[in-house]
Amino acid sequence: MKTAKKGSAQTTDGAVAVEAYLARVPEPAQTTLRTLRARIRAAAPRAAAECISYGMPAFRYKGSLVAYAAFKNHCSFFPMQASLIDAMQDELAGYRTSKGTLQFPIDQPLPAALVKKMVKARVAENERKEHAKSR
């Protein structure tokens, strides 16, 4: 099997590890996270790769992009940039947030439009950082 390389396309190892994580998550959180995963995948560039980071499913694109996880009483979305949660606080008013984390019910995936906006913001940030490094 392939191994993930920084900035590489989707690899089977990352997807297999994420599938193994999701298989251990009880319902209804499993279905909620599978929906979130599909929404992230739809919003992320094709070159984004799945992986496990800090024990959670995550996507990488020119660095850490986003992660998500299930907990006993909630699911969480991690945009890997606390300032994004601060910048979007009006749109996130109905959710519990803390530094770098957006919590949502185990049986209600985040809206597709919200996921898309957050993922696109993270992609843009990672691309800006990469461009700045190459100067």
Buried (B, 14 or more C-beta within 10 A) or exposed (E): EEEBEEBBEBBEBBBEBBEEBBEEBEEBBBBBBBBBBEBBBEBBBEEBBBBBBEEBBBBBBBBBBBBBBBEEEBBBBBBBBBEBBEEBEEBBEEBEBEEBBBBBBBEEBBEBEBBBBBBEBBBEBBBEEEEEEEE
